[in-house]
Amino acid sequence: MEKFLSNLEPFKEIIFVTRPVLPKIEEVTEKLKDIWEAKWLTNNGPQHSMLESELENFLKVPYLSLFNNGTIALIVACQSLRLSGEVITTPFTFAATTHVLSWNNIQPIFCDIDAETMNLDAEKIESMITPHTTAILPVHVFGTPCDVEKIQEVADKYGLKVIYDAAHAFGVEIGGEGIGNFGDISMFSFHATKLYHTVEGGALVHGDKNLKARIDLLKNFGIKNEDEVVMPGINGKLNEVSSAIGRIMLNYVEDERQKRKLLHEIYDSELSEVEGIKLMPKCGEDVKLNYQYYVIRIDEKLFGKSRDEVYDEFKKYNVYTRKYFHPLCSEFTCYRQLNSARKENLPVANKIADQVLSMPMYGELSADDVKKICDILKSMRR
């Protein structure tokens, strides 16, 4: 083992956990010429309108509203459905998912997660419902779809709204149906690190024409026309430059997805028989994945090193992984006082948060890079 380890030299350049997909600069320049000629930089210009339509087709959804980022989009989603009281959500997610509830004066109620998918455990939601519950906010973690049928069943039984955080799930489909068609609203993030991006941006998708009208008012200060402001809105508009880049990036999505799919397969092949390493959950054949992330879980007892030790060791080889998601949202100082945040109420989430490690995943990585990363990981095992 020591001999094997000594033969592995650090990467000459840092291998980051992710890198943005960048279009050809010439394509961006051409789009900028159109924007400069129109002298229309924001406020629902032609690039914005065309991108909304193109994304509706790409994501196979009836209605889509663009935003300047996913967090503002989620805040508006809660406002648009007039949520209040309590909303059941997962502690195993990015901070924004929980923070948008607090910004709407809603108390997050943390529900434990499924041990395989790492998504909100649909079987435990019902036990969390109280007279104050108004909605469920699940997350398609790492692009793995939630149990959408069970979640909708519970929501219908108790008259609850469902907002999906689909920040990781751009282009994911179930049985040929776009992931954004489930629940009342889904939010997509178009941040630079995502499979598809507009540099910064996001969107809400839904199936209600009247809801789109309300959402579009809320994201533009509630302004109906020059003489009427009909509700207290916010500034959530996506500008023309980001919209134009988004239009270009749609042409890159499938190629990037295929590159990442190949890297997923290499990780699976190289690590499938390593004791103490649990790989990404497998989905049914009817699920089209986007391969945005590759995440492993490290069992310290079986592997011989903790996740934190592996994380630190990788840095010695110029490999930067990420403890994604750690700590849990329920561990943040602003939420840990909640009864639902107590560790004994979230045993699966707390266990997984101490094991999870997001591996480098982006199309520019070569097959040899990934194989070397796997060799480094295997060399760490005691």
HELIX and SHEET records of a PDB file:
HELIX    1   1 GLU A    2  SER A    6  1                                   5    
HELIX    2   2 ILE A   25  ALA A   38  1                                  14    
HELIX    3   3 PRO A   46  LEU A   59  1                                  14    
HELIX    4   4 GLY A   70  SER A   80  1                                  11    
HELIX    5   5 ALA A   95  TRP A  103  1                                   9    
HELIX    6   6 ALA A  122  LYS A  124  5                                   3    
HELIX    7   7 GLU A  126  MET A  128  5                                   3    
HELIX    8   8 VAL A  141  GLY A  143  5                                   3    
HELIX    9   9 VAL A  148  TYR A  158  1                                  11    
HELIX   10  10 ILE A  179  ASN A  181  5                                   3    
HELIX   11  11 LYS A  209  LEU A  218  1                                  10    
HELIX   12  12 GLU A  240  MET A  249  1                                  10    
HELIX   13  13 VAL A  253  LEU A  271  1                                  19    
HELIX   14  14 GLU A  300  PHE A  303  1                                   4    
HELIX   15  15 ARG A  307  LYS A  316  1                                  10    
HELIX   16  16 CYS A  329  GLU A  331  5                                   3    
HELIX   17  17 ASN A  339  ALA A  341  5                                   3    
HELIX   18  18 LYS A  343  ASN A  345  5                                   3    
HELIX   19  19 PRO A  347  ALA A  353  1                                   7    
HELIX   20  20 ALA A  367  MET A  380  1                                  14    
SHEET    1   A 7 TYR A  63  PHE A  67  0                                        
SHEET    2   A 7 GLY A 202  HIS A 206 -1                                        
SHEET    3   A 7 ILE A 185  SER A 189 -1                                        
SHEET    4   A 7 LYS A 161  ASP A 165  1                                        
SHEET    5   A 7 THR A 133  LEU A 137  1                                        
SHEET    6   A 7 GLU A  86  THR A  89  1                                        
SHEET    7   A 7 GLN A 107  PHE A 110  1                                        
SHEET    1   B 3 GLU A 177  GLY A 178  0                                        
SHEET    2   B 3 GLU A 173  ILE A 174 -1                                        
SHEET    3   B 3 VAL A 287  LYS A 288 -1                                        
SHEET    1   C 2 ILE A 223  ASN A 225  0                                        
SHEET    2   C 2 GLU A 228  VAL A 229 -1                                        
SHEET    1   D 3 ILE A 277  LYS A 278  0                                        
SHEET    2   D 3 TYR A 294  ILE A 298 -1                                        
SHEET    3   D 3 VAL A 356  MET A 359 -1                                        
END                                                                             
